[in-house]
Amino acid sequence: MRWIRRRVGAAPIVAVTGAAFSACTPEPPAQSAAGPGPDVAELPAHAPEHFGFGMPASEDRVARWDIDVKPDGEGLPPGSGSVAEGRFLYETYCLQCHGPTGTEGPNDRLAGTGEWEQWPAGRTVGGYWPYATTLFDYTRKAMPQTTPGTLTDDQVYAVVGYVLSLSGIVPADAVMDSASLAAVEMPARGRFVPDDRTGGPRVR
């Protein structure tokens, strides 16, 4: 299920997805039954059937990639991390891109404690993420920017907790785990609606 952001008190959003997007995208040139088209080089006659690289997708390898976390918390791993632990990790891995308080940059601003009901709330974690669980999912896969995927699950829980605390979403003494993270109510959740459209573009 994908989500789109709803803007309250403004013009409706028009999004083009699915079949409508396909209709706007040029079709690739048809390939004849005789083989590849003129722009596709054929393999030489002496080319082997198998090139001898790669390896089978074993259950273990698939499991290491299949780590998606759903909004309700399904897929969150065991472990935990405190906001206090997260502060040290943030200062080690995140401060240089997001600033000492998550507001200075030079990269995306993470923190904000303004009135969430005012629009726009800003592209901060509190104003632009409907679920804290997806913040965990993104952080585990994509951060730190120069060495993504190197944090342990405990470290991800901790640094996500610290980032949430910068906006006052969780208290400074919070400990985040699969249960407490899934229970976090993000301030901007009500500004998102499920993108469940089918059959072409529709105006919401």
Backbone torsions as a table, in degrees:
resi	resn	phi	psi	omega
1	MET	NA	123.7	176.3
2	ARG	-95.4	159.0	-178.7
3	TRP	-123.8	143.8	172.7
4	ILE	-121.4	155.1	-177.4
5	ARG	-88.1	134.5	179.3
6	ARG	-101.7	129.2	178.4
7	ARG	-99.3	120.7	-176.4
8	VAL	-83.5	133.4	175.1
9	GLY	75.1	22.4	180.0
10	ALA	-134.2	179.0	-180.0
11	ALA	-60.2	147.0	-179.0
12	PRO	-64.8	156.0	180.0
13	ILE	-89.0	134.3	173.7
14	VAL	-112.5	120.8	179.9
15	ALA	-122.7	144.0	178.2
16	VAL	-114.5	118.4	-178.0
17	THR	-137.7	173.1	170.5
18	GLY	55.9	-127.4	-175.8
19	ALA	-61.6	-35.9	-179.5
20	ALA	-64.5	-38.6	177.9
21	PHE	-65.5	-41.2	179.3
22	SER	-61.4	-36.3	-178.6
23	ALA	-67.9	-25.7	-180.0
24	CYS	-88.0	-8.3	-174.9
25	THR	-101.6	127.9	-179.5
26	PRO	-58.7	138.8	176.4
27	GLU	-72.3	142.8	176.0
28	PRO	-68.7	155.3	179.5
29	PRO	-59.1	139.5	-179.7
30	ALA	-67.2	144.7	178.5
31	GLN	-104.3	131.7	-177.9
32	SER	-74.5	159.7	179.5
33	ALA	-65.8	-19.2	-177.5
34	ALA	-74.4	-14.5	179.8
35	GLY	139.7	-165.5	-178.2
36	PRO	-63.1	155.8	178.4
37	GLY	-71.4	180.0	-175.0
38	PRO	-65.7	-21.5	-178.0
39	ASP	-90.7	-1.6	-178.8
40	VAL	-108.2	119.5	-178.5
41	ALA	-73.4	134.5	176.2
42	GLU	-81.8	150.8	176.9
43	LEU	-69.6	145.1	177.2
44	PRO	-65.6	158.6	-175.5
45	ALA	-61.1	-29.4	-176.0
46	HIS	-88.1	2.3	-179.0
47	ALA	-65.0	137.5	-179.5
48	PRO	-71.2	158.2	176.5
49	GLU	-68.7	-36.3	179.3
50	HIS	-125.5	140.7	-174.6
51	PHE	-96.7	-4.1	171.5
52	GLY	75.5	23.5	173.8
53	PHE	-126.4	166.9	-175.1
54	GLY	85.0	178.5	179.5
55	MET	-152.8	159.2	-179.8
56	PRO	-61.5	148.5	177.3
57	ALA	-81.5	87.7	-179.0
58	SER	-69.8	162.9	178.5
59	GLU	-59.4	-36.6	-179.6
60	ASP	-66.8	-43.2	179.8
61	ARG	-66.4	-40.7	178.3
62	VAL	-62.9	-42.3	-179.0
63	ALA	-62.0	-34.2	179.8
64	ARG	-70.4	-25.0	176.5
65	TRP	-91.4	-27.7	-174.9
66	ASP	-85.0	74.4	-174.1
67	ILE	-123.5	22.7	-179.9
68	ASP	-62.0	144.5	176.6
69	VAL	-114.7	130.2	-179.0
70	LYS	-88.0	161.7	-178.8
71	PRO	-54.3	-35.2	-178.0
72	ASP	-79.1	0.6	178.8
73	GLY	99.2	-7.2	177.1
74	GLU	-60.7	130.1	-177.9
75	GLY	100.4	-10.6	175.8
76	LEU	-64.5	136.4	-177.2
77	PRO	-81.6	166.8	170.8
78	PRO	-63.5	163.0	178.0
79	GLY	120.4	177.1	179.8
80	SER	-163.3	163.7	176.8
81	GLY	-158.9	143.1	-177.9
82	SER	-93.4	159.0	175.4
83	VAL	-60.3	-39.2	179.5
84	ALA	-61.5	-43.6	176.5
85	GLU	-64.4	-37.1	-179.5
86	GLY	-64.5	-31.5	179.1
87	ARG	-62.2	-44.7	178.8
88	PHE	-61.8	-43.4	179.7
89	LEU	-64.8	-41.7	178.5
90	TYR	-60.0	-46.6	-178.6
91	GLU	-66.2	-25.4	179.9
92	THR	-82.7	-43.4	-169.3
93	TYR	-112.0	-19.9	-167.7
94	CYS	-117.7	-28.3	-172.2
95	LEU	-57.4	-38.9	-175.0
96	GLN	-65.0	-23.6	179.3
97	CYS	-99.7	-32.2	-171.9
98	HIS	-113.9	-4.7	176.6
99	GLY	90.0	160.2	-176.1
100	PRO	-57.7	-34.4	-178.7
101	THR	-113.7	11.8	-179.6
102	GLY	77.6	11.8	-177.6
103	THR	-120.7	-15.9	-170.4
104	GLU	-86.5	-22.8	-175.6
105	GLY	79.7	-161.3	17.8
106	PRO	-77.2	-18.2	179.0
107	ASN	-82.9	-169.0	-172.2
108	ASP	-49.4	140.1	174.2
109	ARG	-74.4	128.1	-177.0
110	LEU	-97.4	-35.5	-168.4
111	ALA	-111.6	152.8	175.1
112	GLY	-170.7	141.8	-179.2
113	THR	-126.8	26.5	179.4
114	GLY	-73.2	-175.9	178.0
115	GLU	-71.9	115.7	-175.1
116	TRP	-66.8	-25.9	-178.0
117	GLU	-78.5	-14.6	175.3
118	GLN	-74.8	148.0	-179.1
119	TRP	-119.4	133.4	-2.3
120	PRO	-85.2	150.6	177.7
121	ALA	-79.7	-11.1	179.4
122	GLY	95.8	157.3	-178.3
123	ARG	-85.6	55.1	175.0
124	THR	-97.8	173.0	177.9
125	VAL	-59.3	-44.7	-178.8
126	GLY	-70.3	-29.8	-176.3
127	GLY	-94.7	-8.2	-171.6
128	TYR	-134.2	3.4	179.2
129	TRP	-121.1	119.2	-179.6
130	PRO	-76.8	-23.2	-177.0
131	TYR	-135.5	135.0	176.8
132	ALA	-68.6	-26.6	-179.6
133	THR	-64.8	-36.2	178.7
134	THR	-74.6	-24.7	171.8
135	LEU	-63.8	-41.5	175.3
136	PHE	-60.5	-47.8	-177.5
137	ASP	-57.7	-47.1	-178.8
138	TYR	-65.8	-45.8	-177.2
139	THR	-62.9	-42.0	-178.9
140	ARG	-63.1	-36.9	-175.3
141	LYS	-87.5	-33.4	-167.1
142	ALA	-115.2	-8.5	-176.1
143	MET	-122.8	153.4	-5.8
144	PRO	-64.6	158.0	-171.6
145	GLN	-58.2	-40.0	-176.3
146	THR	-85.6	-17.9	-179.9
147	THR	-139.7	61.0	-175.4
148	PRO	-63.1	144.8	176.9
149	GLY	83.0	6.9	-177.0
150	THR	-93.1	-12.9	178.9
151	LEU	-77.3	143.8	173.7
152	THR	-73.9	165.5	178.9
153	ASP	-60.8	-40.2	177.5
154	ASP	-60.7	-41.6	179.7
155	GLN	-66.4	-37.8	178.2
156	VAL	-65.1	-44.4	175.8
157	TYR	-55.3	-43.7	-176.2
158	ALA	-66.9	-48.7	-175.6
159	VAL	-71.4	-33.1	174.5
160	VAL	-64.8	-41.4	176.4
161	GLY	-60.2	-41.7	179.5
162	TYR	-65.9	-42.6	178.8
163	VAL	-62.3	-40.8	177.1
164	LEU	-64.4	-36.2	-178.9
165	SER	-69.4	-27.5	179.5
166	LEU	-61.2	-27.2	178.1
167	SER	-101.2	8.1	179.6
168	GLY	72.9	19.2	-178.5
169	ILE	-79.4	-34.2	172.4
170	VAL	-127.3	154.5	-178.7
171	PRO	-73.3	164.4	-176.5
172	ALA	-67.2	-19.2	179.8
173	ASP	-101.9	16.0	-177.0
174	ALA	-70.6	148.7	171.3
175	VAL	-120.7	123.5	-175.4
176	MET	-99.8	133.8	171.5
177	ASP	-144.9	-170.3	-174.8
178	SER	-61.6	-34.9	-178.4
179	ALA	-77.4	-48.2	-176.2
180	SER	-70.1	-34.0	179.5
181	LEU	-68.9	-42.4	179.3
182	ALA	-65.3	-24.4	-178.2
183	ALA	-84.6	-8.2	-179.1
184	VAL	-66.9	129.2	177.4
185	GLU	-98.6	108.0	-178.0
186	MET	-73.9	140.7	-174.7
187	PRO	-59.5	-32.9	-174.5
188	ALA	-98.6	13.7	-175.0
189	ARG	-58.6	-38.0	-178.1
190	GLY	-69.7	-8.5	179.5
191	ARG	-92.8	6.6	178.1
192	PHE	-117.6	145.9	177.2
193	VAL	-130.4	150.9	178.2
194	PRO	-63.9	135.0	175.6
195	ASP	-88.2	81.9	-174.7
196	ASP	-107.4	22.3	-178.0
197	ARG	-71.0	146.6	175.5
198	THR	-136.2	155.5	171.8
199	GLY	80.6	17.3	174.9
200	GLY	118.6	-175.5	-174.9
201	PRO	-70.7	144.3	173.7
202	ARG	-141.1	147.1	178.6
203	VAL	-91.9	127.9	176.5
204	ARG	-95.1	NA	NA
